[in-house]
Amino acid sequence: MPAAIPSNDVFARIERGDVSPIYALVGEETYLIERCVGAIRRAVIGDDTAASFNLDSYDLKTTGSAPVIDGARTLPMFAKRRLIIARGLDEAKADTLTPLCDYVLDPNPSTCLVLVAAGKVDGRIKLFAALKKAGYLHDFARLRDWQLGEWIAAEAKRRTLALAPEAARALADSAGPELGRVSLALEQVALYAGDRKITVEDVEEVIPESRERGIFELTKAIGAGQRRQSLALLANLLRHREPALRIQFMLLRQLRQIWRAKELEAAGAPRGEIASQIGMSPHFLDDVLVPARRMSTDALERSFALLYEADRRLKSSRVDPDLQISRLVLALTEQAAGARAR
């Protein structure tokens, strides 16, 4: 057998009825792991009332491998196959897993043994080397940014949904990177769109985070001093009826995050703590740390002054709010560009 089977091929093989006697499902993409466990269960024992007679579950951390092997060697009852699900593969001690190496070499053909790890595993451990050599090890690694949009498009096709490419990207930006959340968001948008093609507008209407992500992209462009990009992003937000006062509020909130991140990094805080303190996903942390490193405290203070003045004007002036927020974005962008030049 091959050294490893790509995780994206696992589902297709199971659906064809090509079920292996052993699956070791590891990696950070727990949504796909659990979906794979469900697919294996349906293929091996189905959902009928007799399924419980041929299904056993174990926690390797607490029981070790002995009862798992005994269960796997047991013949099925009133069925062709039985299913053993053993979790905690990443938490069990290496020496307690060693007896499974012999079972990997000679598995019971009437049993499907599923070993589950909720995270990465140490490939140097004897069991994992044996599983990989036999072709039973499946790594569900976290998808990269460029892969997320492709996964959403493929998932929409699997569900027979019509999804515009730009809507897939919007879903990736707003609901990613955790696939369980992305899947739920896709379902919500599909229900909203009904029988028609899902558009970016649908995503922005149903998933509030997509609008916040748009403002986040605006903040990035402002911090980089990109005048044309900033104004284009602002125009898109206004075109989708985003209120000027809310844009000002979100810009102010994100500037506070940048300032706080600057303080925490200067104090030597690790990335995880910084993300937790400012209430941001670690996935997007660099989008805050980069401007935090570039902008001086004086530049941050001047930007805050612009935002507070804009808040006062938006609440009291009769000047068109869209014009006021455009002037604010232009001033903030020029402020950031000037800070970068110095």
C-alpha positions as CSV (number, residue, x, y, z in Angstrom):
1,M,0.0,0.0,0.0
2,P,1.1,3.6,-0.4
3,A,2.9,5.4,2.4
4,A,-0.1,7.6,3.0
5,I,-3.5,8.4,1.4
6,P,-4.3,12.1,1.0
7,S,-7.1,13.1,3.3
8,N,-9.2,14.5,0.5
9,D,-9.4,11.0,-1.1
10,V,-10.6,9.3,2.1
11,F,-14.3,10.3,1.7
12,A,-14.4,9.2,-1.9
13,R,-13.0,5.7,-1.1
14,I,-15.4,5.3,1.8
15,E,-18.4,6.3,-0.3
16,R,-17.3,3.7,-2.9
17,G,-17.4,1.0,-0.2
18,D,-13.6,0.7,-0.1
19,V,-13.3,0.6,3.7
20,S,-9.9,-0.1,5.3
21,P,-9.6,-2.3,8.4
22,I,-7.8,0.5,10.2
23,Y,-8.0,4.3,10.1
24,A,-5.8,6.6,12.1
25,L,-7.3,10.1,11.8
26,V,-5.0,12.8,13.0
27,G,-4.5,16.6,12.6
28,E,-5.9,20.0,13.5
29,E,-8.9,20.0,11.2
30,T,-11.3,18.3,13.7
31,Y,-14.4,19.1,11.7
32,L,-13.2,16.9,8.8
33,I,-12.0,14.2,11.2
34,E,-15.4,14.0,12.8
35,R,-17.1,14.0,9.4
36,C,-14.8,11.1,8.4
37,V,-15.8,9.2,11.6
38,G,-19.4,9.6,10.7
39,A,-18.9,8.4,7.1
40,I,-17.0,5.3,8.3
41,R,-19.8,4.5,10.8
42,R,-22.5,4.7,8.1
43,A,-20.4,2.6,5.7
44,V,-19.5,-0.1,8.3
45,I,-22.6,-0.5,10.6
46,G,-25.2,1.9,9.2
47,D,-27.8,3.6,11.5
48,D,-30.1,0.7,12.2
49,T,-31.1,-0.5,15.7
50,A,-28.7,-3.4,15.7
51,A,-25.7,-1.0,15.2
52,S,-25.1,-0.7,18.9
53,F,-24.2,-4.4,19.2
54,N,-21.3,-3.9,16.8
55,L,-20.0,-0.6,18.0
56,D,-17.5,0.0,20.9
57,S,-15.8,3.2,21.9
58,Y,-12.6,3.6,24.0
59,D,-10.4,6.3,25.4
60,L,-6.8,5.2,24.8
61,K,-5.5,7.6,27.4
62,T,-7.4,5.9,30.2
63,T,-7.8,2.3,29.0
64,G,-4.6,1.7,27.0
65,S,-4.6,-0.5,23.9
66,A,-5.4,-3.9,25.4
67,P,-9.2,-3.7,25.5
68,V,-9.2,-2.0,22.1
69,I,-7.3,-4.9,20.6
70,D,-9.6,-7.4,22.3
71,G,-12.6,-5.6,20.9
72,A,-11.2,-5.5,17.5
73,R,-10.5,-9.2,17.5
74,T,-14.1,-10.0,18.5
75,L,-16.4,-11.2,15.7
76,P,-19.4,-9.1,14.8
77,M,-22.9,-10.0,16.0
78,F,-25.7,-10.4,13.4
79,A,-23.7,-8.4,10.9
80,K,-20.8,-8.6,8.6
81,R,-18.5,-6.1,10.4
82,R,-18.1,-4.3,13.7
83,L,-16.7,-0.8,14.4
84,I,-14.2,0.2,17.1
85,I,-13.6,3.9,17.8
86,A,-10.6,4.7,20.0
87,R,-10.0,8.3,20.8
88,G,-7.1,10.0,22.7
89,L,-4.5,8.7,20.3
90,D,-2.5,11.9,20.8
91,E,-2.8,11.8,24.6
92,A,-1.9,8.1,25.3
93,K,1.6,7.2,26.4
94,A,3.8,5.8,23.7
95,D,4.5,2.5,25.5
96,T,0.7,1.8,26.0
97,L,0.3,2.1,22.2
98,T,3.1,-0.4,21.3
99,P,0.8,-3.5,21.4
100,L,-1.2,-2.0,18.6
101,C,1.8,-2.4,16.2
102,D,1.2,-6.1,16.0
103,Y,-2.5,-5.6,15.3
104,V,-1.6,-3.2,12.4
105,L,0.4,-6.0,10.8
106,D,-2.5,-8.4,11.1
107,P,-5.9,-6.7,11.5
108,N,-9.2,-8.5,11.8
109,P,-10.9,-8.1,8.4
110,S,-14.4,-8.2,10.0
111,T,-13.5,-5.1,12.1
112,C,-12.9,-1.5,11.2
113,L,-10.7,0.1,13.9
114,V,-10.8,3.9,13.9
115,L,-8.0,5.6,16.0
116,V,-8.6,9.4,16.5
117,A,-6.2,12.1,17.6
118,A,-7.4,15.7,18.3
119,G,-4.2,17.3,17.1
120,K,-0.8,16.5,15.8
121,V,1.1,13.3,16.6
122,D,4.7,12.4,17.0
123,G,5.7,10.5,13.8
124,R,8.7,9.1,15.6
125,I,6.6,6.9,17.8
126,K,6.7,3.2,16.6
127,L,2.9,2.9,16.2
128,F,2.6,6.0,13.9
129,A,5.5,4.8,11.8
130,A,3.7,1.4,11.4
131,L,0.4,3.1,10.6
132,K,2.0,5.3,8.0
133,K,3.9,2.4,6.4
134,A,0.6,0.4,6.1
135,G,-1.2,3.3,4.6
136,Y,-3.6,3.7,7.5
137,L,-2.5,7.2,8.7
138,H,-4.6,10.1,7.4
139,D,-3.5,13.7,8.3
140,F,-6.2,16.3,8.3
141,A,-4.0,19.4,8.4
142,R,-5.4,22.9,8.8
143,L,-6.3,24.3,5.4
144,R,-4.2,27.3,4.2
145,D,-5.9,30.5,3.2
146,W,-5.7,29.8,-0.5
147,Q,-7.2,26.3,0.1
148,L,-10.2,27.5,2.1
149,G,-12.0,29.1,-0.8
150,E,-11.4,26.0,-2.9
151,W,-12.8,23.8,-0.1
152,I,-15.9,26.0,0.1
153,A,-16.5,25.8,-3.6
154,A,-16.1,22.0,-3.5
155,E,-18.4,21.7,-0.5
156,A,-21.1,23.8,-2.3
157,K,-20.8,21.5,-5.3
158,R,-21.2,18.5,-3.0
159,R,-24.4,20.0,-1.6
160,T,-25.5,20.9,-5.2
161,L,-25.5,24.6,-4.4
162,A,-24.8,27.4,-7.0
163,L,-22.1,29.6,-5.4
164,A,-20.4,32.5,-7.1
165,P,-16.5,32.4,-6.8
166,E,-16.4,35.8,-5.0
167,A,-19.0,34.5,-2.6
168,A,-16.8,31.6,-1.7
169,R,-14.0,34.0,-1.0
170,A,-16.3,36.2,1.1
171,L,-17.3,33.2,3.2
172,A,-13.7,32.2,3.7
173,D,-12.8,35.7,4.9
174,S,-15.9,36.1,7.1
175,A,-16.3,32.6,8.7
176,G,-12.9,31.0,8.3
177,P,-10.6,29.4,9.1
178,E,-12.5,26.8,11.3
179,L,-14.4,24.5,8.9
180,G,-17.2,23.7,11.3
181,R,-18.1,27.4,11.4
182,V,-17.6,27.8,7.6
183,S,-19.9,24.8,7.0
184,L,-22.6,26.3,9.2
185,A,-22.2,29.7,7.5
186,L,-22.6,28.1,4.1
187,E,-25.8,26.4,5.2
188,Q,-27.2,29.6,6.6
189,V,-26.5,31.6,3.4
190,A,-27.9,28.7,1.2
191,L,-31.2,28.8,3.2
192,Y,-31.3,32.6,2.7
193,A,-30.6,32.4,-1.1
194,G,-33.1,29.6,-1.7
195,D,-32.9,28.2,-5.2
196,R,-30.9,31.0,-6.8
197,K,-27.1,31.4,-7.0
198,I,-25.4,32.5,-3.8
199,T,-23.8,36.0,-4.1
200,V,-21.4,38.2,-2.1
201,E,-24.4,40.3,-1.1
202,D,-26.1,37.2,0.4
203,V,-23.0,36.5,2.5
204,E,-22.8,40.1,3.6
205,E,-26.5,40.1,4.5
206,V,-26.5,36.9,6.5
207,I,-23.0,36.7,8.1
208,P,-22.3,39.9,10.1
209,E,-18.6,39.1,10.3
210,S,-18.3,39.6,6.6
211,R,-19.0,43.3,7.1
212,E,-16.5,43.5,9.9
213,R,-14.0,41.7,7.7
214,G,-14.6,44.4,5.1
215,I,-13.8,47.1,7.6
216,F,-10.8,45.1,8.8
217,E,-9.5,45.1,5.2
218,L,-10.1,48.9,5.1
219,T,-8.1,49.2,8.3
220,K,-5.2,47.3,6.7
221,A,-5.2,49.5,3.7
222,I,-5.3,52.6,5.8
223,G,-2.4,51.3,8.0
224,A,-0.4,50.6,4.8
225,G,-1.0,54.2,3.6
226,Q,-2.8,52.8,0.4
227,R,-5.0,55.8,-0.5
228,R,-6.6,54.3,-3.6
229,Q,-7.3,50.9,-2.0
230,S,-8.7,52.5,1.1
231,L,-11.1,54.7,-0.8
232,A,-12.2,51.8,-3.0
233,L,-12.9,49.6,0.1
234,L,-14.8,52.4,1.7
235,A,-16.9,52.9,-1.4
236,N,-17.8,49.2,-1.4
237,L,-18.9,49.4,2.3
238,L,-21.0,52.5,1.6
239,R,-22.5,50.8,-1.5
240,H,-23.7,48.0,0.8
241,R,-25.4,50.5,3.1
242,E,-22.8,50.3,5.9
243,P,-23.5,53.4,8.1
244,A,-20.7,56.0,8.3
245,L,-21.0,56.1,12.1
246,R,-20.5,52.4,12.4
247,I,-17.5,52.5,10.1
248,Q,-16.0,55.2,12.3
249,F,-16.7,53.1,15.4
250,M,-15.1,50.0,13.9
251,L,-12.0,51.9,12.8
252,L,-11.7,53.3,16.3
253,R,-12.1,49.8,17.9
254,Q,-9.4,48.3,15.6
255,L,-7.0,51.2,16.3
256,R,-7.4,50.4,20.0
257,Q,-6.5,46.8,19.1
258,I,-3.4,47.9,17.3
259,W,-2.3,50.1,20.2
260,R,-2.9,47.3,22.8
261,A,-1.0,44.8,20.6
262,K,1.9,47.3,20.4
263,E,2.0,47.5,24.2
264,L,1.7,43.7,24.7
265,E,4.4,42.9,22.2
266,A,6.7,45.6,23.8
267,A,6.2,43.8,27.1
268,G,7.3,40.5,25.6
269,A,3.8,38.8,25.5
270,P,3.6,35.7,23.3
271,R,1.4,35.7,20.2
272,G,-1.3,33.6,21.8
273,E,-1.7,36.0,24.7
274,I,-1.7,39.0,22.5
275,A,-4.5,37.5,20.4
276,S,-6.5,36.6,23.5
277,Q,-6.0,40.0,25.1
278,I,-7.2,42.0,22.1
279,G,-10.0,39.5,21.2
280,M,-8.8,38.5,17.8
281,S,-8.2,35.1,16.1
282,P,-4.5,34.3,15.9
283,H,-5.1,33.6,12.2
284,F,-5.3,37.4,11.6
285,L,-2.9,38.6,14.3
286,D,-0.2,39.8,11.9
287,D,-2.7,42.2,10.4
288,V,-2.6,44.0,13.7
289,L,1.0,43.5,14.7
290,V,2.4,44.8,11.4
291,P,0.8,48.3,11.7
292,A,1.5,48.2,15.5
293,R,5.2,47.8,14.8
294,R,5.2,50.5,12.1
295,M,3.2,53.2,13.8
296,S,4.7,55.3,16.5
297,T,2.8,56.2,19.7
298,D,2.6,59.8,18.3
299,A,1.1,58.6,15.1
300,L,-1.4,56.5,17.0
301,E,-2.4,59.5,19.1
302,R,-2.9,61.7,16.0
303,S,-5.1,58.9,14.4
304,F,-7.2,58.7,17.6
305,A,-7.6,62.5,17.5
306,L,-8.9,62.3,13.9
307,L,-11.4,59.5,14.8
308,Y,-12.7,61.3,17.9
309,E,-13.2,64.5,15.9
310,A,-15.0,62.5,13.2
311,D,-17.3,61.0,15.8
312,R,-18.3,64.5,17.0
313,R,-18.9,65.7,13.5
314,L,-20.9,62.7,12.4
315,K,-23.2,63.1,15.4
316,S,-23.7,66.9,15.1
317,S,-22.9,68.2,11.6
318,R,-25.4,68.4,8.7
319,V,-22.6,67.6,6.2
320,D,-23.4,64.3,4.4
321,P,-22.1,61.4,6.5
322,D,-20.6,59.5,3.5
323,L,-18.6,62.6,2.6
324,Q,-17.4,63.0,6.2
325,I,-16.3,59.3,6.5
326,S,-14.5,59.7,3.1
327,R,-12.6,62.7,4.4
328,L,-11.7,60.7,7.6
329,V,-10.4,57.7,5.7
330,L,-8.3,60.0,3.4
331,A,-6.8,61.8,6.5
332,L,-6.1,58.5,8.3
333,T,-4.4,57.1,5.2
334,E,-2.2,60.2,4.7
335,Q,-1.4,60.1,8.4
336,A,-0.3,56.4,8.1
337,A,1.7,57.1,4.9
338,G,3.4,60.0,6.6
339,A,4.3,57.9,9.6
340,R,5.7,55.2,7.2
341,A,7.8,57.8,5.4
342,R,9.4,59.0,8.6
